[in-house]
């Protein structure tokens, strides 16, 4: 058997994919005469080799050097390539002047010949007047145009897996299929004026990645085997590879010594055999993490740090239920239960009902050859339980009991079921069942204790009337998982609800901007809490947009919303500030808290106004701390700002009873501020130990 296993390894190694060529295309337009026509120069030409569709060289704008190409209204400028297979990164710097109009196109084709076969893969449209970016492969607006600045367009093209990721100004804006006809090629870039105003391109580049990519098994894959040959495509500059492999993400991410498997010249590694890593075999039910850092000691940028990838060897038990444990099923008349089979399973046994104990204790299930089951029509406002036992030909592996509800039942819990990194000061809320008269609440740190608890148990919190669907458990312990259950009471009889869970992080939440809606009548809009400069002559701030959605829902750090903070420090206004009056947390000394953290992002065209934070007690002057980089407003990536609370205390603030927090730009942060306008984005304001 040992010799057979070694033969399998040799065969697997022999099948390693070839390495993509590291050849690079680069065009900076510096080798051509200013004002000359690009058609016929450097491989550039008009569409279908039409001279009138060419584009002139311009010295009006340049990202590097002194020249760029001007995509005039009549331009349809193309350059052909011969790129096949592999992963490729295409970047181009684009400049769009303000005051332009029309729709200009950035296009990539997988197949092109003059007046012959042509097939499109990227068709990104820039509406110059509206300021929006859309794609032929998506619906809705993908991003907002940045005017009067050089902005990077980037396409990460995976020809082996037939996908393309499109980025604008550092943000991923869309991911879609590269080619429906699977040509596995990149053949043309096309800069199409489409009758629009002139825009400009410079420094167009196509290159293979310098980091390791194309992991096999694929990132997140399920591996039904106890051995593996992991392999990857090397970066274009790599001479050797540092490999890390382990069972903990943090250990591999931090490159701890026990996860280092050595430096090697070959782009593959075997695990799960005697003489290799994990000589006793990979363990079912375990997730393995790995990374490859690319090494070239002769290159100044080496090493190139790789992403952490993972694969999972499934447990013997069924896993990944659909609906997920604790979820609500939307259609009780068309329920289909699905799950991922356990390791080496041959047959599934299904147990289903509306009583947890009956499902958990049952010994005779319904045999199923496939990993799905239809229990038939169910009642609305119901709570159901199910279990899957897996038979591998020798042993039956008892599964966990999962639960779900049907429409009208108790459910959308907050924190969401299974949430991680919840705030230490978390208030639990839930949606009541349609016909319930009241609620019975249970809470604790032991799942089975919460599940089996009754009104005489220590986990019993008490009864809650309709309209009082919340519970404040007080300050929770960081790193602890809590479980809770809400039973709905009908005619005096409680019906057991599902058990939900969440795990607590190490912070107190000030604002994550997720609770705001567009309902101003209900008092739920962001500018009804973060008070801006509306009606205040010396405050140029605007929180939220003028029209719904008021919160930002594309440029976010965490969750689905952030706060847009518009500032206008002109016409005699020197300061723009938004202020939140706190309800909780007010005591900024509890639980060892010592740091205020917030995330911000700017825009490259913003005026360089100082960014600052202030906090205040109910009476007295606020304490102000300015960000140490005066160019913060221009930072185009999400940046965390951590401030020691002692900095505020040193200015006389009583941290045990903080009343207000304000974020602003302008002279309060720096008396030498020069004035200007722009938009900042704020998210995830927290207090940390």
ChimeraX attribute file (.defattr): number of C-alpha atoms within 10 A of each C-alpha:
attribute: neighborCount
match mode: 1-to-1
recipient: residues
	/A:1	6
	/A:2	9
	/A:3	8
	/A:4	9
	/A:5	12
	/A:6	13
	/A:7	12
	/A:8	13
	/A:9	17
	/A:10	12
	/A:11	11
	/A:12	16
	/A:13	17
	/A:14	9
	/A:15	8
	/A:16	16
	/A:17	14
	/A:18	11
	/A:19	15
	/A:20	18
	/A:21	16
	/A:22	15
	/A:23	10
	/A:24	13
	/A:25	11
	/A:26	14
	/A:27	15
	/A:28	21
	/A:29	24
	/A:30	17
	/A:31	10
	/A:32	16
	/A:33	14
	/A:34	17
	/A:35	14
	/A:36	13
	/A:37	20
	/A:38	24
	/A:39	22
	/A:40	13
	/A:41	11
	/A:42	12
	/A:43	11
	/A:44	19
	/A:45	25
	/A:46	24
	/A:47	23
	/A:48	15
	/A:49	18
	/A:50	14
	/A:51	17
	/A:52	15
	/A:53	22
	/A:54	26
	/A:55	28
	/A:56	19
	/A:57	22
	/A:58	22
	/A:59	17
	/A:60	12
	/A:61	20
	/A:62	22
	/A:63	18
	/A:64	13
	/A:65	13
	/A:66	15
	/A:67	25
	/A:68	29
	/A:69	29
	/A:70	28
	/A:71	28
	/A:72	23
	/A:73	19
	/A:74	18
	/A:75	26
	/A:76	25
	/A:77	30
	/A:78	28
	/A:79	17
	/A:80	17
	/A:81	18
	/A:82	10
	/A:83	19
	/A:84	17
	/A:85	19
	/A:86	24
	/A:87	25
	/A:88	23
	/A:89	17
	/A:90	20
	/A:91	21
	/A:92	20
	/A:93	23
	/A:94	26
	/A:95	23
	/A:96	20
	/A:97	17
	/A:98	15
	/A:99	10
	/A:100	17
	/A:101	17
	/A:102	16
	/A:103	22
	/A:104	25
	/A:105	22
	/A:106	18
	/A:107	17
	/A:108	24
	/A:109	22
	/A:110	25
	/A:111	22
	/A:112	21
	/A:113	14
	/A:114	11
	/A:115	9
	/A:116	8
	/A:117	8
	/A:118	13
	/A:119	17
	/A:120	19
	/A:121	22
	/A:122	25
	/A:123	16
	/A:124	20
	/A:125	18
	/A:126	23
	/A:127	19
	/A:128	23
	/A:129	15
	/A:130	13
	/A:131	17
	/A:132	17
	/A:133	21
	/A:134	20
	/A:135	19
	/A:136	11
	/A:137	13
	/A:138	13
	/A:139	8
	/A:140	10
	/A:141	13
	/A:142	20
	/A:143	20
	/A:144	15
	/A:145	21
	/A:146	20
	/A:147	18
	/A:148	14
	/A:149	17
	/A:150	22
	/A:151	20
	/A:152	20
	/A:153	19
	/A:154	23
	/A:155	22
	/A:156	20
	/A:157	24
	/A:158	20
	/A:159	23
	/A:160	14
	/A:161	15
	/A:162	20
	/A:163	16
	/A:164	23
	/A:165	18
	/A:166	22
	/A:167	19
	/A:168	22
	/A:169	21
	/A:170	13
	/A:171	16
	/A:172	14
	/A:173	18
	/A:174	17
	/A:175	15
	/A:176	14
	/A:177	17
	/A:178	25
	/A:179	21
	/A:180	11
	/A:181	10
	/A:182	13
	/A:183	15
	/A:184	20
	/A:185	22
	/A:186	24
	/A:187	21
	/A:188	24
	/A:189	22
	/A:190	23
	/A:191	27
	/A:192	26
	/A:193	24
	/A:194	16
	/A:195	16
	/A:196	22
	/A:197	21
	/A:198	21
	/A:199	22
	/A:200	23
	/A:201	28
	/A:202	27
	/A:203	21
	/A:204	19
	/A:205	16
	/A:206	21
	/A:207	18
	/A:208	22
	/A:209	20
	/A:210	20
	/A:211	21
	/A:212	24
	/A:213	20
	/A:214	17
	/A:215	21
	/A:216	19
	/A:217	18
	/A:218	16
	/A:219	16
	/A:220	14
	/A:221	15
	/A:222	15
	/A:223	18
	/A:224	15
	/A:225	16
	/A:226	16
	/A:227	22
	/A:228	19
	/A:229	17
	/A:230	19
	/A:231	23
	/A:232	22
	/A:233	21
	/A:234	28
	/A:235	26
	/A:236	19
	/A:237	21
	/A:238	20
	/A:239	16
	/A:240	20
	/A:241	24
	/A:242	20
	/A:243	22
	/A:244	24
	/A:245	27
	/A:246	23
	/A:247	15
	/A:248	15
	/A:249	17
	/A:250	12
	/A:251	18
	/A:252	25
	/A:253	20
	/A:254	10
	/A:255	18
	/A:256	13
	/A:257	11
	/A:258	11
	/A:259	20
	/A:260	18
	/A:261	16
	/A:262	11
	/A:263	15
	/A:264	14
	/A:265	11
	/A:266	12
	/A:267	20
	/A:268	19
	/A:269	17
	/A:270	17
	/A:271	20
	/A:272	18
	/A:273	19
	/A:274	12
	/A:275	10
	/A:276	14
	/A:277	17
	/A:278	16
	/A:279	12
	/A:280	14
	/A:281	16
	/A:282	21
	/A:283	17
	/A:284	18
	/A:285	15
	/A:286	14
	/A:287	21
	/A:288	19
	/A:289	23
	/A:290	27
	/A:291	26
	/A:292	30
	/A:293	22
	/A:294	25
	/A:295	25
	/A:296	15
	/A:297	12
	/A:298	9
	/A:299	11
	/A:300	7
	/A:301	11
	/A:302	16
	/A:303	20
	/A:304	19
	/A:305	16
	/A:306	19
	/A:307	17
	/A:308	17
	/A:309	22
	/A:310	23
	/A:311	19
	/A:312	22
	/A:313	21
	/A:314	23
	/A:315	19
	/A:316	22
	/A:317	22
	/A:318	24
	/A:319	18
	/A:320	11
	/A:321	19
	/A:322	16
	/A:323	19
	/A:324	18
	/A:325	21
	/A:326	24
	/A:327	20
	/A:328	22
	/A:329	20
	/A:330	14
	/A:331	13
	/A:332	19
	/A:333	15
	/A:334	13
	/A:335	17
	/A:336	15
	/A:337	16
	/A:338	18
	/A:339	17
	/A:340	15
	/A:341	25
	/A:342	27
	/A:343	21
	/A:344	15
	/A:345	20
	/A:346	16
	/A:347	18
	/A:348	23
	/A:349	21
	/A:350	20
	/A:351	22
	/A:352	22
	/A:353	16
	/A:354	16
	/A:355	15
	/A:356	21
	/A:357	12
	/A:358	14
	/A:359	20
	/A:360	19
	/A:361	9
	/A:362	11
	/A:363	11
	/A:364	10
	/A:365	15
	/A:366	12
	/A:367	16
	/A:368	15
	/A:369	11
	/A:370	12
	/A:371	18
	/A:372	17
	/A:373	17
	/A:374	11
	/A:375	16
	/A:376	10
	/A:377	11
	/A:378	15
	/A:379	13
	/A:380	17
	/A:381	18
	/A:382	21
	/A:383	24
	/A:384	21
	/A:385	22
	/A:386	23
	/A:387	23
	/A:388	28
	/A:389	27
	/A:390	26
	/A:391	22
	/A:392	17
	/A:393	10
	/A:394	8
	/A:395	10
	/A:396	17
	/A:397	19
	/A:398	17
	/A:399	20
	/A:400	15
	/A:401	17
	/A:402	23
	/A:403	26
	/A:404	23
	/A:405	26
	/A:406	22
	/A:407	18
	/A:408	18
	/A:409	20
	/A:410	26
	/A:411	25
	/A:412	14
	/A:413	18
	/A:414	18
	/A:415	20
	/A:416	18
	/A:417	20
	/A:418	15
	/A:419	14
	/A:420	16
	/A:421	16
	/A:422	22
	/A:423	22
	/A:424	22
	/A:425	20
	/A:426	18
	/A:427	14
	/A:428	15
	/A:429	17
	/A:430	17
	/A:431	16
	/A:432	23
	/A:433	21
	/A:434	13
	/A:435	14
	/A:436	22
	/A:437	17
	/A:438	23
	/A:439	24
	/A:440	21
	/A:441	22
	/A:442	24
	/A:443	25
	/A:444	21
	/A:445	14
	/A:446	13
	/A:447	18
	/A:448	11
	/A:449	16
	/A:450	23
	/A:451	21
	/A:452	14
	/A:453	18
	/A:454	15
	/A:455	13
	/A:456	7
	/A:457	12
	/A:458	13
	/A:459	22
	/A:460	18
	/A:461	17
	/A:462	11
	/A:463	17
	/A:464	18
	/A:465	12
	/A:466	12
	/A:467	9
	/A:468	13
	/A:469	16
	/A:470	15
	/A:471	15
	/A:472	11
	/A:473	14
	/A:474	10
	/A:475	14
	/A:476	21
	/A:477	16
	/A:478	16
	/A:479	14
	/A:480	15
	/A:481	21
	/A:482	19
	/A:483	22
	/A:484	24
	/A:485	25
	/A:486	27
	/A:487	22
	/A:488	25
	/A:489	20
	/A:490	14
	/A:491	9
	/A:492	10
	/A:493	12
	/A:494	16
	/A:495	17
	/A:496	22
	/A:497	25
	/A:498	24
	/A:499	23
	/A:500	26
	/A:501	23
	/A:502	19
	/A:503	21
	/A:504	20
	/A:505	19
	/A:506	20
	/A:507	23
	/A:508	25
	/A:509	19
	/A:510	22
	/A:511	19
	/A:512	20
	/A:513	21
	/A:514	17
	/A:515	10
	/A:516	21
	/A:517	17
	/A:518	15
	/A:519	13
	/A:520	12
	/A:521	7
	/A:522	8
	/A:523	13
	/A:524	14
	/A:525	20
	/A:526	25
	/A:527	23
	/A:528	14
	/A:529	16
	/A:530	20
	/A:531	17
	/A:532	26
	/A:533	19
	/A:534	13
	/A:535	8
	/A:536	9
	/A:537	9
	/A:538	17
	/A:539	22
	/A:540	27
	/A:541	27
	/A:542	22
	/A:543	27
	/A:544	23
	/A:545	16
	/A:546	10
	/A:547	8
	/A:548	12
	/A:549	15
	/A:550	21
	/A:551	28
	/A:552	20
	/A:553	14
	/A:554	14
	/A:555	20
	/A:556	22
	/A:557	20
	/A:558	13
	/A:559	12
	/A:560	14
	/A:561	25
	/A:562	28
	/A:563	28
	/A:564	25
	/A:565	26
	/A:566	22
	/A:567	31
	/A:568	23
	/A:569	24
	/A:570	14
	/A:571	10
	/A:572	11
	/A:573	18
	/A:574	22
	/A:575	26
	/A:576	26
	/A:577	27
	/A:578	24
	/A:579	20
	/A:580	20
	/A:581	17
	/A:582	15
	/A:583	10
	/A:584	15
	/A:585	19
	/A:586	17
	/A:587	14
	/A:588	21
	/A:589	17
	/A:590	14
	/A:591	17
	/A:592	11
	/A:593	17
	/A:594	16
	/A:595	19
	/A:596	20
	/A:597	19
	/A:598	19
	/A:599	20
	/A:600	25
	/A:601	23
	/A:602	24
	/A:603	18
	/A:604	22
	/A:605	18
	/A:606	18
	/A:607	21
	/A:608	23
	/A:609	30
	/A:610	26
	/A:611	26
	/A:612	21
	/A:613	23
	/A:614	20
	/A:615	24
	/A:616	22
	/A:617	19
	/A:618	12
	/A:619	8
	/A:620	9
	/A:621	13
	/A:622	20
	/A:623	19
	/A:624	18
	/A:625	20
	/A:626	19
	/A:627	16
	/A:628	12
	/A:629	11
	/A:630	15
	/A:631	16
	/A:632	24
	/A:633	25
	/A:634	19
	/A:635	18
	/A:636	17
	/A:637	16
	/A:638	16
	/A:639	15
	/A:640	15
	/A:641	14
	/A:642	16
	/A:643	18
	/A:644	16
	/A:645	20
	/A:646	13
	/A:647	14
	/A:648	19
	/A:649	13
	/A:650	10
	/A:651	13
	/A:652	15
	/A:653	21
	/A:654	18
	/A:655	20
	/A:656	13
	/A:657	17
	/A:658	20
	/A:659	21
	/A:660	17
	/A:661	20
	/A:662	20
	/A:663	22
	/A:664	27
	/A:665	34
	/A:666	29
	/A:667	20
	/A:668	21
	/A:669	22
	/A:670	18
	/A:671	10
	/A:672	11
	/A:673	18
	/A:674	15
	/A:675	21
	/A:676	19
	/A:677	20
	/A:678	21
	/A:679	21
	/A:680	23
	/A:681	24
	/A:682	25
	/A:683	26
	/A:684	23
	/A:685	20
	/A:686	20
	/A:687	25
	/A:688	19
	/A:689	14
